[in-house]
Every structure is written in structure tokens, then in C-alpha cells.
Amino acid sequence: MWQAPAHRMRAMALAKKRARERNRISIHIKSVEGHLKLLEDKSSDPEHTQISIKVILNDFGPKGVGIFSEKPFLIGQEIELSLENPRSLCLKGKIAWCQEYNANTHILSDKPCSYRIGIVFQFENEEQENQIKEFCISLEKEYLYGVPAYAMPSTHAKVA
């Protein structure tokens, strides 16, 4: 009889754990390769003007993005960001911040990206800004969450 309360407590804890897991939305961290091009650099060597970067799609927002780079940048430098996946994209922006990033993990990579950089987009017109907002919404629905797009509640609902 002394084991009954322990069994009941264990069953209640397992039921709570299962309920939390059912209600949890799975978030997938997706990274894509891209290129960063310095707009101010007049050198003809493409190796120095175009740098490979990693973009975490979860960090992509309507006003800017956080990236990982193998080289540091100066705050205020004008750049052009280009991505091929999940959709071809080319945006101009400015470096907002740059920090040395030392991840204490054992991730194997051809090119270690030891700098974390924040970019603020500079839109040429309002149409381009709206396209990026739509791109961010489609990223949330189609690439970042494990729930199909039609079952996902919109986080960008318009208030009338």
C-alpha cells in the first residue's frame, strides 16, 4: 500500500509531460549559405569583395538579419546580401553590429564562422520592403515550424 502514492505521483508527472509535448510547436533551426559583398570596396579581387556567410533563417526579420561570417566587418559598412535558398534574394544593407563568436561546440565545418554580424536592410522602395515582409511570413509558415502552413496561426495578423 505504501507504493500507491508514489505510483500516482509518477503517473501525474508523466501525464503533465505528455500534455506539454502535445502542445509544443516544433521549431527547426535552418541555416543556408549566402554571400556578402562590400559595396564600398573598389578592389577588383572578387575573393576580397565577396565573402561566404551562413544565415540562420530563424534570425531573418523584416528589418534585418543576423549572420555568421569568417571575417569581421566594420559598423556602418554598406553591403549586399545574396541568398540562393530557400529563394533567390539580393538585398542591400548596413552592418549594425559585429561580435566575435566563440561557440563551444564540436560542429564540423569547412569554413568556421567566428563572427556574428547584424545587418539592417536598406530598401530601395516600399514594394521591396513588402516583399521581404511576405518572405518572412512564408519562412515562418513553410520552413521554420513543423506544422503545415494551413494549420499554423498567423503571427502577423492585421488589426482593423
MDAnalysis code that builds the backbone (N, CA, C; Angstrom):
import MDAnalysis as mda
import numpy as np

u = mda.Universe.empty(480, n_residues=160, atom_resindex=np.repeat(np.arange(160), 3), trajectory=True)
u.add_TopologyAttr("name", ["N", "CA", "C"] * 160)
u.add_TopologyAttr("resid", np.arange(1, 161))
u.add_TopologyAttr("resname", ["MET", "TRP", "GLN", "ALA", "PRO", "ALA", "HIS", "ARG", "MET", "ARG", "ALA", "MET", "ALA", "LEU", "ALA", "LYS", "LYS", "ARG", "ALA", "ARG", "GLU", "ARG", "ASN", "ARG", "ILE", "SER", "ILE", "HIS", "ILE", "LYS", "SER", "VAL", "GLU", "GLY", "HIS", "LEU", "LYS", "LEU", "LEU", "GLU", "ASP", "LYS", "SER", "SER", "ASP", "PRO", "GLU", "HIS", "THR", "GLN", "ILE", "SER", "ILE", "LYS", "VAL", "ILE", "LEU", "ASN", "ASP", "PHE", "GLY", "PRO", "LYS", "GLY", "VAL", "GLY", "ILE", "PHE", "SER", "GLU", "LYS", "PRO", "PHE", "LEU", "ILE", "GLY", "GLN", "GLU", "ILE", "GLU", "LEU", "SER", "LEU", "GLU", "ASN", "PRO", "ARG", "SER", "LEU", "CYS", "LEU", "LYS", "GLY", "LYS", "ILE", "ALA", "TRP", "CYS", "GLN", "GLU", "TYR", "ASN", "ALA", "ASN", "THR", "HIS", "ILE", "LEU", "SER", "ASP", "LYS", "PRO", "CYS", "SER", "TYR", "ARG", "ILE", "GLY", "ILE", "VAL", "PHE", "GLN", "PHE", "GLU", "ASN", "GLU", "GLU", "GLN", "GLU", "ASN", "GLN", "ILE", "LYS", "GLU", "PHE", "CYS", "ILE", "SER", "LEU", "GLU", "LYS", "GLU", "TYR", "LEU", "TYR", "GLY", "VAL", "PRO", "ALA", "TYR", "ALA", "MET", "PRO", "SER", "THR", "HIS", "ALA", "LYS", "VAL", "ALA"])
u.atoms.positions = np.array([
    [0.807, -1.189, 0.000],
    [0.000, 0.000, 0.000],
    [0.856, 1.261, 0.000],
    [2.061, 1.193, 0.551],
    [2.929, 2.374, 0.634],
    [3.421, 2.816, -0.737],
    [3.361, 1.941, -1.791],
    [3.817, 2.312, -3.126],
    [2.739, 3.039, -3.929],
    [1.511, 2.977, -3.535],
    [0.419, 3.581, -4.302],
    [0.586, 5.090, -4.487],
    [0.901, 5.881, -3.463],
    [1.071, 7.320, -3.688],
    [2.223, 7.627, -4.655],
    [3.289, 6.855, -4.590],
    [4.421, 7.084, -5.494],
    [4.022, 6.795, -6.940],
    [3.251, 5.739, -7.153],
    [2.789, 5.409, -8.500],
    [1.864, 6.497, -9.035],
    [0.997, 6.989, -8.140],
    [0.069, 8.032, -8.559],
    [0.821, 9.318, -8.915],
    [1.806, 9.695, -8.130],
    [2.602, 10.900, -8.408],
    [3.358, 10.749, -9.726],
    [3.924, 9.565, -9.946],
    [4.664, 9.315, -11.183],
    [3.734, 9.388, -12.396],
    [2.536, 8.825, -12.273],
    [1.564, 8.861, -13.370],
    [1.120, 10.296, -13.657],
    [0.932, 11.106, -12.610],
    [0.543, 12.502, -12.817],
    [1.669, 13.285, -13.489],
    [2.905, 13.030, -13.098],
    [4.044, 13.721, -13.715],
    [4.177, 13.338, -15.188],
    [3.989, 12.050, -15.503],
    [4.053, 11.614, -16.902],
    [2.918, 12.213, -17.729],
    [1.734, 12.327, -17.149],
    [0.600, 12.924, -17.864],
    [0.870, 14.397, -18.163],
    [1.462, 15.120, -17.209],
    [1.816, 16.528, -17.440],
    [2.867, 16.650, -18.536],
    [3.843, 15.761, -18.510],
    [4.905, 15.798, -19.518],
    [4.332, 15.539, -20.912],
    [3.446, 14.552, -21.038],
    [2.825, 14.266, -22.334],
    [1.985, 15.441, -22.822],
    [1.278, 16.105, -21.919],
    [0.455, 17.264, -22.299],
    [1.343, 18.405, -22.796],
    [2.477, 18.646, -22.143],
    [3.405, 19.688, -22.599],
    [3.945, 19.365, -23.979],
    [4.300, 18.112, -24.214],
    [4.846, 17.715, -25.516],
    [3.807, 17.830, -26.627],
    [2.540, 17.553, -26.335],
    [1.485, 17.692, -27.340],
    [1.277, 19.144, -27.733],
    [1.392, 20.050, -26.785],
    [1.138, 21.468, -27.038],
    [2.355, 22.208, -27.593],
    [3.482, 21.584, -27.614],
    [4.710, 22.231, -28.063],
    [4.755, 22.295, -29.589],
    [5.095, 23.472, -30.117],
    [5.292, 23.640, -31.557],
    [6.768, 23.385, -31.824],
    [7.043, 22.503, -32.750],
    [8.445, 22.214, -33.029],
    [9.029, 23.309, -33.918],
    [10.181, 23.804, -33.517],
    [10.883, 24.839, -34.271],
    [12.147, 24.210, -34.830],
    [12.366, 24.405, -36.097],
    [13.541, 23.856, -36.744],
    [14.524, 24.984, -37.020],
    [15.768, 24.771, -36.661],
    [16.816, 25.740, -36.961],
    [17.340, 25.396, -38.349],
    [17.168, 26.316, -39.267],
    [17.613, 26.093, -40.646],
    [18.675, 27.121, -40.990],
    [19.775, 26.648, -41.528],
    [20.813, 27.574, -41.982],
    [21.038, 27.374, -43.472],
    [21.352, 28.467, -44.141],
    [21.637, 28.433, -45.571],
    [22.924, 29.201, -45.826],
    [23.544, 28.868, -46.928],
    [24.760, 29.570, -47.342],
    [24.369, 30.810, -48.130],
    [25.186, 31.820, -48.035],
    [24.953, 33.045, -48.784],
    [26.264, 33.753, -49.049],
    [26.165, 34.929, -49.641],
    [27.350, 35.736, -49.934],
    [27.097, 37.166, -49.508],
    [28.160, 37.790, -49.038],
    [28.125, 39.188, -48.661],
    [29.131, 39.918, -49.525],
    [28.698, 41.000, -50.113],
    [29.564, 41.773, -50.995],
    [29.666, 43.186, -50.444],
    [30.903, 43.665, -50.281],
    [31.113, 45.036, -49.827],
    [30.864, 45.983, -50.983],
    [29.982, 46.954, -50.785],
    [29.666, 47.894, -51.851],
    [30.702, 49.007, -51.950],
    [31.391, 49.302, -50.847],
    [32.364, 50.390, -50.831],
    [33.726, 49.963, -51.354],
    [33.962, 48.655, -51.418],
    [35.280, 48.144, -51.800],
    [35.468, 48.253, -53.309],
    [36.498, 48.955, -53.724],
    [36.749, 49.174, -55.150],
    [37.780, 48.197, -55.725],
    [38.283, 47.284, -54.898],
    [39.301, 46.356, -55.397],
    [38.685, 45.397, -56.406],
    [39.486, 44.947, -57.332],
    [38.978, 44.076, -58.396],
    [39.031, 42.603, -58.017],
    [39.636, 42.283, -56.884],
    [39.761, 40.893, -56.467],
    [38.428, 40.408, -55.885],
    [37.712, 39.508, -56.574],
    [36.400, 39.072, -56.082],
    [36.470, 38.293, -54.780],
    [37.634, 37.713, -54.460],
    [37.766, 36.951, -53.224],
    [37.635, 37.862, -52.009],
    [38.089, 39.101, -52.136],
    [38.017, 40.029, -51.017],
    [36.696, 40.786, -50.975],
    [36.027, 40.911, -52.098],
    [34.778, 41.667, -52.110],
    [33.570, 40.787, -51.827],
    [33.649, 39.494, -52.119],
    [32.522, 38.593, -51.886],
    [32.936, 37.532, -50.878],
    [32.223, 37.482, -49.756],
    [32.581, 36.605, -48.651],
    [31.438, 35.634, -48.395],
    [31.778, 34.361, -48.205],
    [30.766, 33.345, -47.890],
    [30.293, 33.527, -46.457],
    [28.997, 33.368, -46.263],
    [28.400, 33.524, -44.938],
    [27.396, 32.406, -44.692],
    [26.981, 32.290, -43.435],
    [25.890, 31.392, -43.054],
    [24.771, 32.250, -42.491],
    [23.571, 31.982, -42.953],
    [22.395, 32.709, -42.480],
    [21.474, 31.711, -41.787],
    [21.148, 31.999, -40.547],
    [20.163, 31.202, -39.831],
    [18.805, 31.808, -40.171],
    [17.952, 31.045, -40.842],
    [16.672, 31.580, -41.300],
    [15.792, 32.039, -40.142],
    [16.004, 31.488, -38.953],
    [15.245, 31.916, -37.788],
    [15.583, 33.356, -37.406],
    [16.764, 33.841, -37.799],
    [17.190, 35.209, -37.491],
    [16.769, 36.212, -38.555],
    [16.071, 35.764, -39.571],
    [15.671, 36.642, -40.668],
    [14.401, 37.376, -40.269],
    [14.439, 38.706, -40.313],
    [13.276, 39.514, -39.972],
    [12.987, 40.537, -41.054],
    [11.865, 41.238, -40.955],
    [11.502, 42.204, -41.993],
    [12.408, 43.432, -42.039],
    [13.158, 43.703, -40.990],
    [14.031, 44.882, -40.957],
    [15.511, 44.540, -41.057],
    [15.872, 43.274, -40.784],
    [17.276, 42.906, -40.812],
    [17.480, 41.427, -40.566],
    [18.754, 41.043, -40.462],
    [19.098, 39.636, -40.300],
    [20.403, 39.523, -39.514],
    [20.544, 38.420, -38.806],
    [21.795, 38.083, -38.138],
    [22.489, 36.994, -38.936],
    [23.783, 37.146, -39.165],
    [24.531, 36.178, -39.970],
    [25.791, 35.755, -39.235],
    [26.433, 34.713, -39.751],
    [27.732, 34.269, -39.274],
    [28.726, 34.415, -40.415],
    [29.903, 34.951, -40.100],
    [30.916, 35.187, -41.120],
    [32.277, 34.753, -40.598],
    [33.160, 34.422, -41.530],
    [34.519, 34.067, -41.125],
    [35.406, 35.298, -40.986],
    [34.933, 36.445, -41.473],
    [35.702, 37.691, -41.394],
    [34.877, 38.767, -40.702],
    [35.540, 39.671, -39.959],
    [34.798, 40.755, -39.304],
    [34.497, 41.897, -40.273],
    [33.502, 42.686, -39.922],
    [33.129, 43.870, -40.695],
    [33.060, 45.060, -39.759],
    [33.188, 46.246, -40.319],
    [33.086, 47.470, -39.538],
    [31.633, 47.931, -39.501],
    [31.236, 48.485, -38.378],
    [29.876, 49.007, -38.244],
    [29.692, 50.149, -39.236],
    [28.590, 50.119, -39.944],
    [28.275, 51.160, -40.916],
    [28.674, 50.828, -42.342],
    [29.418, 49.743, -42.549],
    [29.799, 49.362, -43.911],
    [28.550, 48.986, -44.703],
    [28.491, 49.442, -45.948],
    [27.369, 49.096, -46.818],
    [27.686, 47.796, -47.541],
    [26.700, 46.910, -47.554],
    [26.903, 45.571, -48.119],
    [25.727, 45.195, -49.004],
    [25.923, 44.101, -49.727],
    [24.845, 43.486, -50.493],
    [24.809, 42.014, -50.100],
    [23.668, 41.571, -49.617],
    [23.469, 40.198, -49.159],
    [22.750, 39.430, -50.247],
    [23.286, 38.269, -50.603],
    [22.610, 37.442, -51.609],
    [22.466, 36.016, -51.096],
    [21.254, 35.483, -51.260],
    [20.924, 34.108, -50.884],
    [20.353, 33.399, -52.099],
    [20.587, 32.108, -52.180],
    [20.002, 31.298, -53.249],
    [18.873, 30.420, -52.728],
    [18.942, 30.042, -51.458],
    [17.929, 29.178, -50.854],
    [17.312, 29.881, -49.668],
    [16.104, 29.685, -49.332],
    [15.087, 28.891, -49.991],
    [14.532, 29.559, -51.240],
    [14.946, 30.810, -51.462],
    [14.514, 31.546, -52.637],
    [15.618, 32.547, -52.964],
    [15.833, 32.810, -54.230],
    [16.867, 33.751, -54.647],
    [16.517, 35.148, -54.139],
    [17.493, 35.778, -53.478],
    [17.240, 37.044, -52.818],
    [18.509, 37.882, -52.827],
    [18.380, 39.166, -53.106],
    [19.515, 40.080, -53.099],
    [19.064, 41.386, -52.451],
    [19.690, 41.743, -51.317],
    [19.295, 42.927, -50.553],
    [20.504, 43.765, -50.186],
    [20.298, 45.068, -50.129],
    [21.342, 45.973, -49.659],
    [21.078, 46.285, -48.197],
    [22.173, 46.562, -47.478],
    [22.028, 46.882, -46.071],
    [23.292, 47.481, -45.504],
    [23.248, 47.721, -44.192],
    [24.393, 48.251, -43.458],
    [24.681, 47.335, -42.279],
    [25.952, 47.248, -41.927],
    [26.358, 46.469, -40.763],
    [25.951, 47.251, -39.516],
    [25.129, 46.639, -38.666],
    [24.671, 47.288, -37.439],
    [25.578, 46.942, -36.262],
    [26.063, 45.717, -36.224],
    [26.966, 45.289, -35.165],
    [27.763, 44.081, -35.622],
    [28.892, 43.861, -34.976],
    [29.765, 42.720, -35.287],
    [30.429, 42.276, -33.994],
    [30.304, 41.002, -33.668],
    [30.888, 40.449, -32.449],
    [31.650, 39.177, -32.776],
    [32.747, 38.988, -32.069],
    [33.448, 37.717, -32.210],
    [32.603, 36.666, -31.512],
    [32.463, 35.527, -32.160],
    [31.570, 34.475, -31.685],
    [32.387, 33.218, -31.463],
    [32.391, 32.735, -30.232],
    [33.154, 31.540, -29.911],
    [32.195, 30.491, -29.375],
    [31.686, 29.683, -30.267],
    [30.773, 28.615, -29.854],
    [31.589, 27.454, -29.307],
    [31.249, 27.028, -28.127],
    [31.951, 25.905, -27.508],
    [31.289, 24.594, -27.904],
    [31.203, 24.375, -29.211],
    [30.582, 23.158, -29.708],
    [31.552, 22.444, -30.631],
    [31.199, 21.259, -31.000],
    [32.036, 20.451, -31.880],
    [31.393, 20.336, -33.255],
    [31.003, 21.452, -33.812],
    [30.398, 21.457, -35.137],
    [31.513, 21.463, -36.168],
    [31.464, 20.504, -37.060],
    [32.480, 20.426, -38.100],
    [32.015, 21.216, -39.305],
    [32.898, 22.050, -39.823],
    [32.542, 22.890, -40.948],
    [33.784, 23.148, -41.781],
    [33.575, 23.314, -43.086],
    [34.696, 23.647, -43.962],
    [35.269, 25.009, -43.610],
    [34.380, 25.943, -43.345],
    [34.783, 27.311, -43.029],
    [34.195, 27.695, -41.674],
    [35.031, 27.794, -40.666],
    [34.496, 28.200, -39.369],
    [34.075, 29.665, -39.401],
    [32.874, 29.930, -38.957],
    [32.355, 31.302, -38.929],
    [32.474, 31.824, -37.506],
    [33.494, 32.604, -37.244],
    [33.761, 33.044, -35.878],
    [33.278, 34.459, -35.586],
    [32.485, 35.046, -36.476],
    [31.930, 36.375, -36.227],
    [30.421, 36.351, -36.435],
    [29.723, 36.975, -35.521],
    [28.266, 37.121, -35.591],
    [28.013, 38.569, -35.968],
    [27.223, 38.790, -37.020],
    [27.045, 40.126, -37.582],
    [25.558, 40.418, -37.749],
    [25.170, 41.634, -37.394],
    [23.798, 42.089, -37.585],
    [23.722, 43.052, -38.754],
    [22.757, 42.832, -39.628],
    [22.584, 43.668, -40.818],
    [21.195, 44.298, -40.778],
    [21.148, 45.606, -41.040],
    [19.879, 46.325, -41.174],
    [19.664, 46.555, -42.659],
    [18.504, 46.134, -43.159],
    [18.219, 46.268, -44.589],
    [17.979, 47.724, -44.974],
    [18.379, 48.064, -46.192],
    [18.092, 49.371, -46.784],
    [17.271, 49.111, -48.041],
    [15.994, 49.384, -47.951],
    [15.088, 49.093, -49.058],
    [15.110, 50.218, -50.078],
    [15.045, 49.830, -51.345],
    [15.042, 50.813, -52.427],
    [13.665, 51.440, -52.606],
    [12.611, 50.675, -52.294],
    [11.247, 51.193, -52.405],
    [10.339, 50.401, -51.466],
    [9.106, 50.848, -51.356],
    [8.151, 50.212, -50.451],
    [7.760, 48.814, -50.930],
    [7.775, 48.611, -52.226],
    [7.438, 47.299, -52.789],
    [8.441, 46.240, -52.330],
    [9.720, 46.596, -52.333],
    [10.753, 45.662, -51.887],
    [10.581, 45.348, -50.399],
    [10.232, 46.349, -49.612],
    [10.006, 46.139, -48.184],
    [8.835, 45.183, -47.958],
    [7.764, 45.347, -48.726],
    [6.608, 44.452, -48.607],
    [6.950, 43.030, -49.037],
    [7.798, 42.885, -50.054],
    [8.220, 41.552, -50.495],
    [8.999, 40.843, -49.392],
    [9.844, 41.580, -48.678],
    [10.620, 40.973, -47.595],
    [9.698, 40.587, -46.438],
    [8.704, 41.404, -46.143],
    [7.738, 41.042, -45.099],
    [7.015, 39.749, -45.467],
    [6.595, 39.632, -46.723],
    [5.932, 38.409, -47.187],
    [6.888, 37.220, -47.138],
    [8.157, 37.452, -47.472],
    [9.166, 36.400, -47.416],
    [9.324, 35.902, -45.978],
    [9.341, 36.811, -45.009],
    [9.477, 36.421, -43.602],
    [8.280, 35.597, -43.136],
    [7.093, 35.981, -43.568],
    [5.892, 35.228, -43.208],
    [5.943, 33.829, -43.822],
    [6.376, 33.742, -45.083],
    [6.461, 32.426, -45.725],
    [7.554, 31.572, -45.082],
    [8.636, 32.192, -44.615],
    [9.674, 31.440, -43.897],
    [9.085, 30.799, -42.650],
    [8.345, 31.579, -41.883],
    [7.736, 31.052, -40.663],
    [6.825, 29.877, -40.964],
    [5.991, 30.030, -41.959],
    [4.977, 29.012, -42.236],
    [5.535, 27.775, -42.918],
    [6.472, 27.948, -43.841],
    [6.890, 26.824, -44.676],
    [8.203, 26.169, -44.257],
    [9.095, 26.908, -43.610],
    [10.427, 26.367, -43.368],
    [10.794, 26.203, -41.902],
    [10.248, 27.020, -41.018],
    [10.748, 27.022, -39.652],
    [9.937, 26.194, -38.677],
    [8.666, 26.026, -38.929],
    [7.823, 25.291, -37.998],
    [7.399, 23.972, -38.619],
    [7.250, 22.965, -37.770],
    [6.898, 21.643, -38.250],
    [5.429, 21.479, -38.556],
    [4.645, 22.537, -38.433],
    [3.209, 22.487, -38.666],
    [2.936, 22.944, -40.093],
    [2.051, 22.275, -40.819],
    [1.722, 22.742, -42.169],
    [1.205, 24.180, -42.152],
    [1.416, 24.888, -43.248],
    [1.089, 26.313, -43.323],
    [-0.378, 26.589, -43.023],
    [-1.283, 25.718, -43.468],
    [-2.705, 25.975, -43.269],
    [-3.130, 25.786, -41.822],
    [-2.354, 25.033, -41.029],
    [-2.714, 24.781, -39.640],
    [-2.046, 25.755, -38.681],
    [-1.152, 26.585, -39.179],
    [-0.380, 27.495, -38.342],
    [-1.114, 28.820, -38.171],
    [-1.345, 29.278, -36.937],
    [-1.970, 30.591, -36.762],
    [-0.998, 31.686, -37.176],
    [-1.507, 32.708, -37.828],
    [-0.661, 33.795, -38.313],
    [-0.209, 34.660, -37.150],
    [1.090, 34.946, -37.081],
    [1.619, 35.822, -36.047],
    [1.654, 37.259, -36.531],
    [1.315, 37.469, -37.797],
    [1.345, 38.810, -38.373],
    [-0.064, 39.242, -38.782],
    [-1.030, 38.990, -37.920],
    [-2.412, 39.330, -38.256],
    [-2.593, 40.844, -38.247],
    [-3.351, 41.333, -39.209],
    [-3.615, 42.770, -39.293],
    [-4.814, 43.108, -38.415],
    [-4.684, 44.206, -37.700],
    [-5.768, 44.679, -36.847],
    [-6.502, 45.774, -37.591],
    [-7.820, 45.633, -37.708],
    [-8.613, 46.626, -38.456],
    [-8.982, 47.798, -37.584],
])
